[in-house]
Amino acid sequence: MVDHGAPYVERAANLKIDLKYDFAVAISLHGRVVTLGQLIAHSVPLSTLGNIVSVLETLLDQSLFVSISDIRDRWDVEVLEKPDQPIIGDIEQLRKTLGRLFEVRHILVHEIPQKKPHTVEEVNDFLSSATLFVQAFDQMLNTRLHGDYPLNQREMNRDAADRNAASTEELKTLCEKIAQAYGSNTIHDVQKAWKLFQEAEAKRQSDVYLGGSIQPMIYSAAAESLTRARIEELQRWIEEGQFD
């Protein structure tokens, strides 16, 4: 969530955590070996249900259980054409069972009891509730971050192609800006050579899937990634004052 950007990264500032920041961490963040989201995820308390709820509600700016209470499984509803009903039937019972699960977990891990702190019958409830919670939260968060994302391969291929086309247009606009600022078409000549590299590299990355329905998506994703990297490179060049 934090690595996705706004508004989650801004809300992360409200989390009550004490980041252990040293030179090694600074190098890892600078080199993008570790992301800000990963650093925060390893710094927030998650040992109780209350901890998890507090962290997620801070990032969501909404009640966690309210946010997942009416979530549907898009695959079940849109593809399998199953009844349109919430993933979680009884949100209050689920919350109660999860609370009990973390209570049992604490006893087993920290107290080493002589007797089981739970019944055999509770185990199925623990597993079922945990599964439903993860399923509903995952569906809710993916929809918030990515909207009505594609569900089948044809839609994914089309979406990847559209994203690649959008990044290509953005790069074209940036290059035109550079050309106008310099009064020269040199950048366009350079881009012709770069385009040959981009296409060859995207083909190299996707050829392992050649013949498969996923190959067009892999090609478009690789091409977009290279284009985004090129855009960042040129933008840094501009920001460093190579021209006014």
C-alpha positions as CSV (number, residue, x, y, z in Angstrom):
1,M,0.0,0.0,0.0
2,V,2.8,2.4,0.9
3,D,4.8,1.6,-2.2
4,H,1.8,2.3,-4.3
5,G,2.1,6.0,-3.4
6,A,-0.6,8.6,-2.5
7,P,-2.6,8.7,-0.4
8,Y,-1.1,5.7,1.5
9,V,2.4,6.9,1.7
10,E,1.2,10.2,3.3
11,R,-1.0,8.3,5.8
12,A,2.0,6.2,6.8
13,A,3.4,9.2,8.5
14,N,0.6,8.8,11.1
15,L,1.8,5.3,12.1
16,K,3.3,5.2,15.5
17,I,6.6,3.4,14.7
18,D,10.2,3.9,15.6
19,L,12.2,3.3,12.4
20,K,15.6,1.9,12.9
21,Y,17.5,3.9,10.3
22,D,21.2,3.4,9.8
23,F,23.7,3.7,7.0
24,A,23.0,0.1,5.7
25,V,19.3,0.9,5.5
26,A,20.0,4.2,3.7
27,I,22.1,2.3,1.1
28,S,19.4,-0.3,0.6
29,L,16.7,2.3,0.2
30,H,18.8,4.4,-2.2
31,G,19.7,1.3,-4.3
32,R,16.0,0.2,-4.2
33,V,17.0,-3.1,-2.7
34,V,14.5,-2.4,0.1
35,T,11.4,-0.2,-0.5
36,L,9.9,2.2,2.0
37,G,6.8,0.0,2.2
38,Q,9.0,-3.0,3.2
39,L,10.8,-1.0,5.8
40,I,7.6,0.2,7.4
41,A,6.0,-3.3,7.2
42,H,8.9,-4.7,9.2
43,S,8.7,-1.9,11.7
44,V,5.0,-1.9,12.7
45,P,3.6,-4.2,15.4
46,L,1.5,-7.0,14.0
47,S,1.4,-9.5,16.9
48,T,-2.3,-8.9,17.7
49,L,-5.5,-8.4,15.8
50,G,-5.7,-4.9,17.4
51,N,-2.2,-4.1,16.0
52,I,-3.1,-5.2,12.5
53,V,-6.4,-3.4,12.6
54,S,-4.8,-0.2,13.8
55,V,-2.1,-0.2,11.1
56,L,-4.5,-1.0,8.2
57,E,-7.1,1.5,9.4
58,T,-4.5,4.2,9.5
59,L,-3.5,3.5,5.9
60,L,-7.0,3.0,4.7
61,D,-8.5,5.9,6.6
62,Q,-11.5,3.8,7.2
63,S,-12.8,1.0,9.5
64,L,-11.0,-2.2,8.3
65,F,-14.0,-4.5,8.8
66,V,-16.4,-2.1,7.3
67,S,-14.2,-1.9,4.2
68,I,-14.4,-5.6,3.6
69,S,-17.9,-6.4,4.9
70,D,-19.6,-6.2,1.5
71,I,-16.7,-7.2,-0.8
72,R,-17.6,-9.7,-3.6
73,D,-15.3,-12.1,-5.3
74,R,-15.1,-10.7,-8.9
75,W,-13.9,-13.9,-10.4
76,D,-16.8,-15.9,-8.8
77,V,-19.4,-13.3,-9.9
78,E,-18.2,-12.1,-13.3
79,V,-16.5,-15.2,-14.6
80,L,-18.0,-18.2,-12.9
81,E,-21.4,-16.4,-12.6
82,K,-22.0,-17.5,-9.1
83,P,-24.5,-15.6,-6.9
84,D,-23.6,-12.0,-6.2
85,Q,-23.0,-12.1,-2.4
86,P,-20.3,-10.9,0.0
87,I,-17.3,-13.1,0.6
88,I,-17.9,-12.7,4.3
89,G,-21.4,-13.7,5.4
90,D,-21.1,-12.6,9.1
91,I,-18.5,-9.9,9.6
92,E,-19.0,-9.7,13.4
93,Q,-18.6,-13.4,13.8
94,L,-15.4,-13.3,11.7
95,R,-14.0,-10.6,13.8
96,K,-14.7,-12.5,16.9
97,T,-13.1,-15.7,15.6
98,L,-10.0,-13.8,14.4
99,G,-9.7,-12.2,17.9
100,R,-9.9,-15.7,19.4
101,L,-7.3,-17.0,16.9
102,F,-4.8,-14.4,18.0
103,E,-5.5,-15.0,21.6
104,V,-4.8,-18.7,21.1
105,R,-1.7,-18.0,19.1
106,H,-0.3,-15.8,21.9
107,I,-0.8,-18.5,24.5
108,L,0.8,-21.2,22.3
109,V,3.8,-19.1,21.4
110,H,4.5,-17.3,24.6
111,E,3.1,-19.3,27.5
112,I,3.8,-22.9,26.5
113,P,0.6,-24.2,28.1
114,Q,0.3,-27.8,29.4
115,K,-3.2,-28.1,28.0
116,K,-4.5,-27.0,24.6
117,P,-6.0,-23.5,24.9
118,H,-8.5,-24.4,22.1
119,T,-10.8,-27.2,21.0
120,V,-10.3,-29.3,17.9
121,E,-13.5,-27.9,16.5
122,E,-12.1,-24.3,16.7
123,V,-9.3,-25.1,14.3
124,N,-11.6,-25.3,11.3
125,D,-13.2,-22.0,12.3
126,F,-9.7,-20.4,12.7
127,L,-8.6,-21.5,9.2
128,S,-11.9,-20.6,7.5
129,S,-12.1,-17.2,9.1
130,A,-8.5,-16.4,8.3
131,T,-9.0,-17.5,4.7
132,L,-12.1,-15.4,4.2
133,F,-10.4,-12.4,5.8
134,V,-7.4,-12.6,3.4
135,Q,-9.6,-13.2,0.4
136,A,-11.9,-10.2,1.1
137,F,-9.0,-7.9,2.0
138,D,-7.0,-8.9,-1.0
139,Q,-10.0,-8.2,-3.3
140,M,-10.8,-4.9,-1.6
141,L,-7.2,-3.6,-1.8
142,N,-6.6,-4.7,-5.4
143,T,-9.7,-2.9,-6.5
144,R,-8.7,0.3,-4.6
145,L,-5.2,0.3,-6.0
146,H,-6.0,-0.9,-9.6
147,G,-9.7,-0.3,-10.2
148,D,-11.6,-2.9,-12.2
149,Y,-8.5,-4.8,-13.2
150,P,-8.7,-7.4,-16.0
151,L,-9.6,-10.9,-15.0
152,N,-8.8,-13.1,-18.1
153,Q,-5.8,-13.3,-20.3
154,R,-7.4,-11.5,-23.2
155,E,-8.2,-8.5,-21.0
156,M,-4.8,-8.6,-19.4
157,N,-3.1,-8.5,-22.8
158,R,-5.2,-5.6,-23.9
159,D,-4.6,-3.7,-20.7
160,A,-0.8,-4.2,-20.9
161,A,-0.9,-3.0,-24.5
162,D,-2.8,0.1,-23.5
163,R,-0.3,0.9,-20.7
164,N,2.6,0.4,-23.1
165,A,1.0,2.8,-25.6
166,A,0.4,5.4,-22.9
167,S,4.0,5.3,-21.8
168,T,5.2,5.5,-25.4
169,E,3.1,8.6,-25.9
170,E,4.4,10.2,-22.7
171,L,8.0,9.5,-23.9
172,K,7.2,11.0,-27.3
173,T,5.9,14.2,-25.7
174,L,9.0,14.5,-23.4
175,C,11.3,14.1,-26.4
176,E,9.5,16.8,-28.3
177,K,10.0,19.1,-25.3
178,I,13.7,18.4,-25.3
179,A,13.9,18.9,-29.1
180,Q,12.1,22.3,-28.9
181,A,14.3,23.4,-26.0
182,Y,17.5,22.6,-27.9
183,G,16.2,23.6,-31.3
184,S,17.5,20.3,-32.5
185,N,16.2,16.8,-33.5
186,T,19.2,15.0,-32.0
187,I,17.0,13.5,-29.3
188,H,14.8,12.0,-32.0
189,D,17.7,10.4,-33.8
190,V,18.9,8.9,-30.5
191,Q,15.4,7.6,-29.8
192,K,15.4,5.7,-33.0
193,A,18.4,3.7,-31.8
194,W,16.9,3.3,-28.3
195,K,13.6,2.1,-29.9
196,L,15.5,-0.8,-31.6
197,F,17.0,-1.8,-28.2
198,Q,13.7,-1.5,-26.5
199,E,11.9,-3.8,-29.0
200,A,14.7,-6.3,-29.0
201,E,14.9,-6.4,-25.2
202,A,11.1,-6.8,-24.8
203,K,11.2,-9.6,-27.4
204,R,14.0,-11.3,-25.5
205,Q,12.1,-11.2,-22.2
206,S,8.9,-12.5,-23.8
207,D,10.3,-15.1,-26.1
208,V,10.3,-17.7,-23.3
209,Y,6.5,-17.5,-23.5
210,L,6.4,-17.7,-27.3
211,G,3.3,-19.5,-28.4
212,G,1.5,-18.9,-25.2
213,S,-1.4,-16.6,-24.6
214,I,0.6,-14.7,-22.0
215,Q,3.4,-13.7,-24.4
216,P,1.8,-10.5,-25.6
217,M,1.3,-9.3,-22.0
218,I,4.9,-10.1,-21.1
219,Y,6.1,-8.2,-24.2
220,S,4.0,-5.1,-23.5
221,A,4.9,-5.1,-19.8
222,A,8.6,-5.3,-20.6
223,A,8.4,-2.6,-23.2
224,E,6.5,-0.3,-20.8
225,S,9.0,-0.9,-18.1
226,L,11.9,0.0,-20.4
227,T,10.0,3.1,-21.6
228,R,9.2,4.2,-18.0
229,A,12.9,3.8,-17.2
230,R,13.8,6.0,-20.2
231,I,11.3,8.6,-19.2
232,E,12.9,8.8,-15.7
233,E,16.3,9.0,-17.1
234,L,15.4,11.9,-19.4
235,Q,13.5,13.7,-16.6
236,R,16.5,13.5,-14.3
237,W,18.6,14.9,-17.1
238,I,16.2,17.8,-17.4
239,E,16.0,18.4,-13.7
240,E,19.8,18.4,-13.3
241,G,19.8,21.6,-15.5
242,Q,21.1,20.3,-18.7
243,F,19.0,23.0,-20.4
244,D,16.8,25.8,-19.1
